[in-house]
Amino acid sequence: MTSGSFARLEVHDWGVRLRGIAMTRWIVPTWEARYEELAIAEVVASRSRLGVWLRLKGGAGAIGFLTSNSEETARALEAHGVRVDRSVTQFRQVADLY
């Protein structure tokens, strides 16, 4: 789980890329997934922020991105055929999302 303070979620024509901003690239590894690899994108909420939790097909992994633009991100993913669950899953710890 990371946020726009540390990383950027990029939406491309082939899939998504999550990578650290210039100052945090040594901490935040780059993560990529093609749209056909994504099982679902779920809108999630911590106490103070919304985000998007991306799950890979086959339970092969997941990653989260906290953003003030979760609805915009959800629409962009849907436009590429990714199933989106907007029911907002509340979490206290990232482990709650697995």
N, C-alpha and C positions, 0 to 999 in steps of 0.2 A: 504494500500500500504506500503510495506516495502522493504528492500534491503538486499543484502548479508552482509552488514556491521552490521546488527542487527539480521538477521534471516537466516535460511537455508531452501531451498525447497528440500525435499526428495522425490524421485520417487521410489515407491515400486511396488511389483507385484500386489497388491490389489488397489492401488490408490496413492494419493499424501498427503504429510504432510508439512505444513509450521509452523516452530516453532522458537522461539528466540534462539540465541546462549546463552551460559552459563550466560554471564553478563547481558543479556537483557530479560531473560525469565519472569521476573516480570513485564515487560512492554509489550512484544509481546506475545499474547496468542497463543496457539497451534490451528491450523486449519487443518482439515482433510477432504478429499472427496474421495470417491471411483470413479473409472473411469466412471462407469455407471451413476454417479450423475452429471458429468460434461457435460454441453451443448456444450461448445466451449472454446478453449484457443485462445486468440487474442494477437498478438504482438503489443505492444504499445510503445510510445516514449515520454519522457519528453524532455526538451531542451538539456539535456546532456546524457541521458541514455535510453537504451532499456529495455523492461521488458515483462512479460507475464501476461495477465489479464485472470483469470479463472472465468468463469460464470457457475453457477449451473443451472440445468434444472428447468423449471417452474419459473424462475426469483426469486428464493429463496435466492439469494445472489451472491456476487462476491468478489474476492480478487486479489490483484496484487503483483507481485514480480519483482523488478528491478534487472537486472543481465546483466553481460557482455556476458553470455552464452545463450541468448534467443533462438538462432537457435538450439543449443544442447538440450535445454529444450523442444522446439517444436517437435523435432524429437523423443525424448523419449515419449512424450505424444501421438504422432501419432502412435508409435509402440504399444501402448496400446489401440488403437481404438478411441482416442479423436480427434474430428474435430479441425483443427487449421487454423486460418485466419492470414496469413502473410502480409496483406496489410498495416500494421503499422499505427495505429491510433495515431495521435499526440494529446497530452493533456497538458494543463497548470496547471490544478487543478484536483485532483482525482475525484471530483464531475462531471467533464466532461465525465467520463467513464461510469457513471450510466445511 
